[in-house]
Amino acid sequence: VIHLATGPPDWEGNLQGSIVGTYNVYEAARLSGARRIATASRAGVTGQPNDGEGSPYPDDFTKTTTMEYKPTDHYTVSKIFHEATGYMYAQQHGLGIVCCRIGNFSRDRDAPSHPHHLGWRDCGEVFVQAIVHPLAPVEHEGGKTTHDGKEVRFYKVFAVSDSNWPMYDLEWVSRLSSAPARAPAHAPAAAA
């Protein structure tokens, strides 16, 4: 199952489209016997991009998926709900979950000009691989994450196009890609 839907940007839209709607998608997937869900999260769940004003991080900082949440609006809170609900369904019901933290996407832009951008070809590749690539159990220092003896298959990945400015950790995505290698997009230099 690929879950890309969202609602209007106001609170009611996020409540119905992203929170209630996400619960319905996860529950329908569980009841139908689906094995995996790839859901559209948001790269901004760890704070807005390194674009100067308002960013909680310096320009040369690379974000990772293990960083704490720093929501700035209801839309971001709804994406955190996607991820938290995904973890619960992976842990309690054995679903494989891949939360794709999308940067800025435009169907009219294949060649990103900023490290927060996701080109349309890269977007398709990330979601295809999130569904078809084998998911190993989540590893950590103490071994595999388990719950009641079952291995948990839950991943968060940044879904942004590669660029010359490493704003996000793209290691997981780079291991998945079957697409021909492309030169990284040239992004404006980080402000000094």
Backbone as CSV, one residue per row, in Angstrom:
resi,resn,N_x,N_y,N_z,CA_x,CA_y,CA_z,C_x,C_y,C_z
1,VAL,0.854,-1.172,0.000,0.000,0.000,0.000,0.900,1.235,0.000
2,ILE,0.608,2.182,-0.875,1.307,3.474,-0.865,0.291,4.520,-0.431
3,HIS,0.604,5.205,0.670,-0.309,6.206,1.240,0.278,7.594,1.034
4,LEU,-0.322,8.355,0.105,0.172,9.699,-0.220,-0.809,10.798,0.137
5,ALA,-2.004,10.442,0.541,-3.055,11.440,0.722,-2.803,12.353,1.914
6,THR,-3.336,13.552,1.824,-3.314,14.517,2.913,-4.569,15.371,2.770
7,GLY,-4.759,16.268,3.697,-5.938,17.128,3.642,-5.544,18.577,3.452
8,PRO,-6.539,19.473,3.453,-6.250,20.912,3.389,-5.361,21.328,4.567
9,PRO,-4.642,22.436,4.439,-3.647,22.803,5.451,-4.195,23.276,6.801
10,ASP,-5.496,23.495,6.914,-6.029,23.938,8.204,-6.164,22.745,9.155
11,TRP,-6.475,23.019,10.431,-6.546,21.952,11.429,-7.569,20.883,11.056
12,GLU,-8.764,21.281,10.666,-9.808,20.302,10.347,-9.389,19.433,9.162
13,GLY,-8.765,20.034,8.173,-8.282,19.268,7.023,-7.229,18.252,7.421
14,ASN,-6.313,18.663,8.287,-5.281,17.738,8.760,-5.869,16.643,9.634
15,LEU,-6.828,17.013,10.468,-7.460,16.021,11.334,-8.140,14.939,10.499
16,GLN,-8.966,15.343,9.546,-9.706,14.369,8.746,-8.824,13.670,7.713
17,GLY,-8.047,14.453,6.956,-7.270,13.876,5.857,-6.036,13.127,6.292
18,SER,-5.289,13.680,7.223,-4.015,13.080,7.588,-4.045,12.234,8.851
19,ILE,-4.931,12.516,9.770,-4.943,11.731,11.011,-5.998,10.627,10.919
20,VAL,-7.255,10.986,10.744,-8.294,9.965,10.600,-8.035,9.137,9.336
21,GLY,-7.696,9.800,8.241,-7.421,9.085,6.991,-6.269,8.112,7.113
22,THR,-5.206,8.506,7.809,-4.058,7.614,7.988,-4.432,6.408,8.836
23,TYR,-5.159,6.635,9.907,-5.630,5.497,10.706,-6.425,4.533,9.826
24,ASN,-7.330,5.071,9.004,-8.148,4.216,8.144,-7.298,3.418,7.163
25,VAL,-6.258,4.033,6.593,-5.371,3.326,5.660,-4.648,2.189,6.381
26,TYR,-4.058,2.480,7.536,-3.328,1.441,8.273,-4.256,0.295,8.677
27,GLU,-5.430,0.637,9.162,-6.357,-0.393,9.622,-6.869,-1.226,8.443
28,ALA,-7.186,-0.593,7.326,-7.632,-1.336,6.142,-6.516,-2.249,5.631
29,ALA,-5.278,-1.769,5.664,-4.148,-2.603,5.233,-4.004,-3.821,6.142
30,ARG,-4.126,-3.608,7.432,-4.024,-4.716,8.383,-5.136,-5.734,8.145
31,LEU,-6.358,-5.257,8.038,-7.497,-6.161,7.874,-7.468,-6.916,6.546
32,SER,-6.873,-6.313,5.525,-6.828,-6.970,4.215,-5.624,-7.884,4.046
33,GLY,-4.728,-7.891,5.034,-3.555,-8.759,4.949,-2.388,-8.171,4.180
34,ALA,-2.384,-6.862,3.970,-1.242,-6.233,3.294,0.027,-6.495,4.102
35,ARG,1.147,-6.563,3.400,2.415,-6.833,4.089,3.229,-5.568,4.356
36,ARG,2.967,-4.512,3.574,3.794,-3.317,3.728,3.030,-2.063,3.355
37,ILE,3.383,-0.954,4.032,2.850,0.369,3.702,4.034,1.318,3.547
38,ALA,4.036,2.058,2.460,4.969,3.171,2.284,4.124,4.429,2.416
39,THR,4.443,5.247,3.376,3.629,6.428,3.646,4.437,7.707,3.436
40,ALA,3.756,8.742,2.975,4.397,10.031,2.747,4.445,10.808,4.053
41,SER,5.644,10.949,4.581,5.847,11.800,5.747,6.437,13.113,5.235
42,ARG,7.150,13.813,6.078,7.674,15.131,5.705,9.088,15.303,6.247
43,ALA,9.999,15.754,5.406,11.368,15.989,5.857,11.391,17.013,6.994
44,GLY,10.410,17.898,7.021,10.349,18.941,8.040,9.938,18.469,9.424
45,VAL,9.737,17.150,9.647,9.372,16.704,10.997,10.489,16.953,12.003
46,THR,11.714,17.141,11.514,12.838,17.436,12.412,13.175,18.920,12.417
47,GLY,12.271,19.742,11.955,12.508,21.178,11.848,12.564,21.563,10.384
48,GLN,12.366,22.814,10.111,12.351,23.281,8.721,13.745,23.179,8.115
49,PRO,13.838,23.211,6.775,15.130,23.063,6.116,16.094,24.177,6.470
50,ASN,17.347,23.891,6.233,18.412,24.854,6.518,18.357,25.980,5.491
51,ASP,17.440,26.889,5.680,17.279,27.964,4.705,17.463,29.338,5.331
52,GLY,18.225,29.374,6.396,18.475,30.666,7.030,17.550,30.899,8.192
53,GLU,16.686,31.892,8.080,15.813,32.284,9.179,14.913,31.155,9.657
54,GLY,14.861,30.970,10.950,13.942,30.022,11.540,14.437,28.594,11.603
55,SER,15.533,28.271,10.939,16.033,26.904,10.969,16.698,26.632,12.312
56,PRO,16.367,25.492,12.949,16.996,25.180,14.230,18.408,24.623,14.084
57,TYR,18.913,24.488,12.860,20.222,23.882,12.627,21.106,24.783,11.777
58,PRO,22.431,24.673,11.939,23.332,25.431,11.066,23.254,24.887,9.637
59,ASP,23.635,25.683,8.663,23.537,25.313,7.257,24.327,24.057,6.900
60,ASP,25.425,23.794,7.587,26.256,22.647,7.231,25.892,21.377,8.012
61,PHE,24.756,21.372,8.664,24.302,20.243,9.472,23.557,19.232,8.601
62,THR,23.870,17.949,8.745,23.162,16.894,8.016,22.143,16.247,8.942
63,LYS,20.866,16.296,8.555,19.803,15.708,9.368,19.779,14.191,9.205
64,THR,19.462,13.499,10.300,19.329,12.053,10.269,17.918,11.677,10.727
65,THR,17.534,10.440,10.481,16.191,9.993,10.846,16.053,9.709,12.333
66,THR,17.148,9.743,13.074,17.071,9.490,14.514,16.906,10.770,15.330
67,MET,16.865,11.914,14.666,16.723,13.189,15.372,15.317,13.343,15.938
68,GLU,15.205,14.142,16.993,13.900,14.350,17.622,12.993,15.189,16.728
69,TYR,11.697,15.022,16.939,10.705,15.795,16.194,10.721,17.254,16.643
70,LYS,10.537,18.162,15.671,10.441,19.600,15.953,9.344,20.191,15.078
71,PRO,8.072,19.823,15.350,6.985,20.309,14.500,6.778,21.808,14.638
72,THR,6.403,22.430,13.520,6.158,23.867,13.508,4.726,24.215,13.107
73,ASP,3.930,23.196,12.755,2.550,23.452,12.351,1.742,22.159,12.443
74,HIS,0.426,22.271,12.253,-0.445,21.096,12.357,-0.155,20.061,11.276
75,TYR,0.222,20.515,10.098,0.555,19.588,9.019,1.710,18.676,9.436
76,THR,2.734,19.264,10.023,3.889,18.477,10.473,3.483,17.524,11.591
77,VAL,2.645,17.986,12.502,2.144,17.104,13.571,1.409,15.912,12.958
78,SER,0.638,16.149,11.902,-0.086,15.037,11.273,0.879,14.035,10.640
79,LYS,2.012,14.496,10.135,3.004,13.589,9.560,3.702,12.781,10.659
80,ILE,3.893,13.391,11.812,4.451,12.650,12.949,3.466,11.559,13.367
81,PHE,2.171,11.846,13.271,1.158,10.835,13.536,1.295,9.665,12.555
82,HIS,1.560,9.956,11.257,1.810,8.891,10.273,2.905,7.963,10.793
83,GLU,4.012,8.554,11.232,5.163,7.770,11.651,4.890,6.987,12.939
84,ALA,4.294,7.645,13.921,4.019,6.972,15.196,3.019,5.832,15.012
85,THR,1.995,6.071,14.202,1.010,5.029,13.926,1.654,3.892,13.136
86,GLY,2.537,4.230,12.226,3.261,3.208,11.471,4.086,2.324,12.378
87,TYR,4.779,2.926,13.334,5.568,2.114,14.265,4.653,1.172,15.055
88,MET,3.517,1.689,15.514,2.588,0.857,16.276,2.110,-0.336,15.445
89,TYR,1.766,-0.099,14.171,1.295,-1.192,13.325,2.419,-2.170,12.985
90,ALA,3.638,-1.691,12.863,4.773,-2.602,12.639,4.995,-3.467,13.874
91,GLN,4.945,-2.836,15.034,5.201,-3.545,16.288,4.069,-4.503,16.647
92,GLN,2.842,-4.051,16.578,1.722,-4.859,17.049,1.164,-5.831,16.016
93,HIS,1.305,-5.495,14.728,0.656,-6.308,13.705,1.616,-6.884,12.667
94,GLY,2.911,-6.579,12.786,3.893,-7.162,11.878,3.922,-6.577,10.481
95,LEU,3.256,-5.439,10.266,3.333,-4.796,8.955,4.724,-4.200,8.747
96,GLY,5.241,-4.281,7.519,6.446,-3.548,7.171,6.038,-2.114,6.874
97,ILE,6.728,-1.156,7.473,6.375,0.258,7.305,7.608,1.040,6.868
98,VAL,7.459,1.839,5.814,8.515,2.752,5.390,7.898,4.146,5.327
99,CYS,8.369,5.035,6.196,7.919,6.425,6.222,8.886,7.245,5.369
100,CYS,8.423,7.714,4.233,9.257,8.467,3.299,9.101,9.953,3.596
101,ARG,10.120,10.536,4.185,10.095,11.941,4.581,10.410,12.816,3.376
102,ILE,9.362,13.223,2.684,9.501,13.979,1.446,9.919,15.417,1.735
103,GLY,10.855,15.904,0.925,11.218,17.315,0.961,10.198,18.092,0.137
104,ASN,10.621,19.102,-0.562,9.728,19.891,-1.395,9.579,19.205,-2.748
105,PHE,8.342,18.864,-3.105,8.078,18.144,-4.352,7.224,18.981,-5.290
106,SER,7.583,18.958,-6.565,6.762,19.562,-7.610,6.800,18.637,-8.819
107,ARG,5.645,18.276,-9.330,5.622,17.376,-10.483,6.230,18.033,-11.716
108,ASP,6.399,19.338,-11.686,6.988,20.054,-12.816,8.507,20.186,-12.712
109,ARG,9.113,19.623,-11.667,10.548,19.806,-11.465,11.229,18.443,-11.347
110,ASP,11.941,18.032,-12.396,12.708,16.792,-12.300,14.103,17.060,-11.766
111,ALA,14.658,18.224,-12.085,16.015,18.545,-11.666,15.972,19.504,-10.478
112,PRO,16.167,19.005,-9.279,16.118,19.861,-8.089,17.193,20.945,-8.121
113,SER,16.885,22.081,-7.547,17.851,23.173,-7.464,18.166,23.530,-6.020
114,HIS,17.663,22.732,-5.073,17.901,22.941,-3.647,17.941,21.562,-3.000
115,PRO,18.755,21.360,-1.957,18.863,20.027,-1.357,17.604,19.540,-0.656
116,HIS,16.607,20.396,-0.514,15.346,19.992,0.101,14.353,19.490,-0.959
117,HIS,14.691,19.627,-2.237,13.796,19.253,-3.325,13.818,17.748,-3.586
118,LEU,12.687,17.247,-4.090,12.570,15.867,-4.557,12.059,15.912,-5.989
119,GLY,12.886,15.447,-6.929,12.477,15.393,-8.327,11.455,14.286,-8.541
120,TRP,10.631,14.431,-9.576,9.555,13.466,-9.779,10.075,12.072,-10.081
121,ARG,11.163,11.940,-10.825,11.709,10.608,-11.105,12.230,9.967,-9.822
122,ASP,12.908,10.752,-9.002,13.407,10.230,-7.729,12.257,9.852,-6.803
123,CYS,11.169,10.620,-6.844,10.011,10.320,-6.008,9.446,8.949,-6.360
124,GLY,9.265,8.699,-7.638,8.763,7.399,-8.067,9.680,6.273,-7.621
125,GLU,10.984,6.466,-7.781,11.949,5.433,-7.408,11.932,5.148,-5.902
126,VAL,11.857,6.188,-5.089,11.831,5.995,-3.638,10.621,5.163,-3.229
127,PHE,9.445,5.487,-3.759,8.244,4.758,-3.349,8.207,3.337,-3.911
128,VAL,8.700,3.135,-5.130,8.785,1.766,-5.650,9.690,0.929,-4.746
129,GLN,10.862,1.452,-4.428,11.797,0.695,-3.600,11.283,0.516,-2.173
130,ALA,10.536,1.493,-1.668,9.967,1.357,-0.320,8.996,0.182,-0.257
131,ILE,8.404,-0.170,-1.389,7.478,-1.295,-1.426,8.177,-2.614,-1.764
132,VAL,9.100,-2.625,-2.708,9.653,-3.899,-3.188,10.947,-4.331,-2.535
133,HIS,11.719,-3.415,-1.966,13.015,-3.779,-1.391,12.812,-4.594,-0.115
134,PRO,13.589,-5.679,0.073,13.451,-6.459,1.319,13.720,-5.589,2.545
135,LEU,12.885,-5.724,3.563,13.060,-4.974,4.808,13.626,-5.905,5.866
136,ALA,14.854,-5.662,6.247,15.453,-6.415,7.343,14.889,-5.869,8.650
137,PRO,14.916,-6.667,9.701,14.491,-6.128,10.996,15.356,-4.935,11.379
138,VAL,14.781,-4.006,12.094,15.504,-2.817,12.525,16.619,-3.225,13.479
139,GLU,17.827,-2.765,13.205,18.984,-3.089,14.042,19.303,-1.909,14.955
140,HIS,19.826,-2.215,16.125,20.332,-1.186,17.031,21.456,-1.816,17.832
141,GLU,22.083,-1.067,18.714,23.248,-1.566,19.437,23.003,-2.870,20.166
142,GLY,21.819,-3.068,20.702,21.520,-4.283,21.447,21.050,-5.437,20.576
143,GLY,21.004,-5.263,19.262,20.544,-6.310,18.359,19.328,-5.847,17.578
144,LYS,18.462,-6.769,17.232,17.263,-6.461,16.458,16.147,-5.988,17.379
145,THR,15.343,-5.035,16.880,14.186,-4.575,17.628,13.108,-5.649,17.541
146,THR,12.644,-6.100,18.694,11.591,-7.111,18.707,10.472,-6.684,19.643
147,HIS,9.306,-7.271,19.427,8.150,-7.058,20.292,7.433,-8.392,20.368
148,ASP,7.298,-8.927,21.551,6.673,-10.244,21.755,7.282,-11.297,20.834
149,GLY,8.614,-11.250,20.678,9.315,-12.237,19.871,9.270,-11.998,18.376
150,LYS,8.527,-10.981,17.898,8.449,-10.685,16.470,9.418,-9.552,16.140
151,GLU,10.075,-9.665,14.992,10.983,-8.613,14.551,10.176,-7.438,13.996
152,VAL,10.600,-6.228,14.335,9.904,-5.018,13.889,10.580,-4.494,12.627
153,ARG,9.784,-4.275,11.590,10.278,-3.762,10.314,9.647,-2.394,10.075
154,PHE,10.306,-1.377,10.625,9.824,0.002,10.555,11.001,0.897,10.203
155,TYR,10.845,1.686,9.138,11.931,2.551,8.690,11.427,3.957,8.410
156,LYS,12.300,4.930,8.681,12.087,6.320,8.298,13.236,6.668,7.361
157,VAL,12.898,7.213,6.189,13.933,7.594,5.220,13.631,8.987,4.697
158,PHE,14.686,9.731,4.385,14.499,11.027,3.752,14.313,10.815,2.262
159,ALA,13.270,11.385,1.707,12.966,11.279,0.286,13.223,12.640,-0.343
160,VAL,14.492,12.893,-0.618,14.926,14.098,-1.317,15.934,13.666,-2.365
161,SER,16.077,14.440,-3.420,17.047,14.111,-4.456,18.454,14.402,-3.955
162,ASP,19.404,13.639,-4.453,20.796,13.842,-4.069,21.264,15.202,-4.571
163,SER,22.121,15.835,-3.793,22.655,17.131,-4.206,24.078,17.279,-3.683
164,ASN,24.722,18.361,-4.089,26.082,18.622,-3.635,26.116,19.193,-2.215
165,TRP,24.980,19.389,-1.603,24.883,19.936,-0.252,24.168,18.879,0.595
166,PRO,24.883,18.165,1.439,24.294,17.031,2.172,23.423,17.461,3.360
167,MET,22.242,17.988,3.059,21.332,18.447,4.100,20.711,17.273,4.856
168,TYR,20.535,16.132,4.167,19.888,14.960,4.754,20.754,13.719,4.563
169,ASP,20.659,12.800,5.494,21.328,11.512,5.387,20.530,10.660,4.393
170,LEU,21.132,10.357,3.250,20.446,9.600,2.202,21.013,8.192,2.056
171,GLU,21.699,7.695,3.060,22.363,6.394,2.973,21.385,5.274,2.657
172,TRP,20.252,5.198,3.337,19.294,4.119,3.107,18.755,4.187,1.686
173,VAL,18.398,5.373,1.241,17.838,5.545,-0.095,18.871,5.168,-1.151
174,SER,20.135,5.537,-0.962,21.155,5.230,-1.963,21.366,3.723,-2.088
175,ARG,21.179,2.956,-1.016,21.314,1.501,-1.093,20.137,0.866,-1.823
176,LEU,18.999,1.518,-1.851,17.811,0.951,-2.478,17.738,1.171,-3.970
177,SER,18.291,2.247,-4.438,18.003,2.692,-5.794,18.499,1.730,-6.855
178,SER,17.625,1.422,-7.802,18.010,0.616,-8.957,18.100,1.490,-10.206
179,ALA,17.809,2.772,-10.043,17.855,3.683,-11.183,19.303,3.949,-11.579
180,PRO,19.548,4.268,-12.867,20.908,4.617,-13.270,21.396,5.822,-12.474
181,ALA,22.681,5.818,-12.162,23.247,6.918,-11.374,23.115,8.227,-12.135
182,ARG,22.788,9.279,-11.408,22.711,10.613,-11.983,23.638,11.513,-11.178
183,ALA,24.126,12.531,-11.832,24.948,13.490,-11.108,24.060,14.193,-10.078
184,PRO,24.597,14.470,-8.891,23.788,15.180,-7.895,23.380,16.561,-8.412
185,ALA,22.220,16.998,-7.995,21.758,18.341,-8.350,22.689,19.372,-7.732
186,HIS,22.906,20.456,-8.425,23.737,21.517,-7.882,22.829,22.452,-7.078
187,ALA,23.094,22.541,-5.793,22.327,23.411,-4.914,23.169,24.638,-4.579
188,PRO,22.520,25.755,-4.300,23.279,26.938,-3.901,24.146,26.620,-2.696
189,ALA,25.315,27.206,-2.655,26.230,26.968,-1.548,25.592,27.394,-0.226
190,ALA,25.924,26.674,0.827,25.433,27.024,2.150,25.946,28.397,2.546
191,ALA,25.111,29.156,3.201,25.521,30.487,3.652,26.622,30.355,4.692
192,ALA,27.574,31.220,4.623,28.700,31.168,5.569,28.288,31.690,6.922
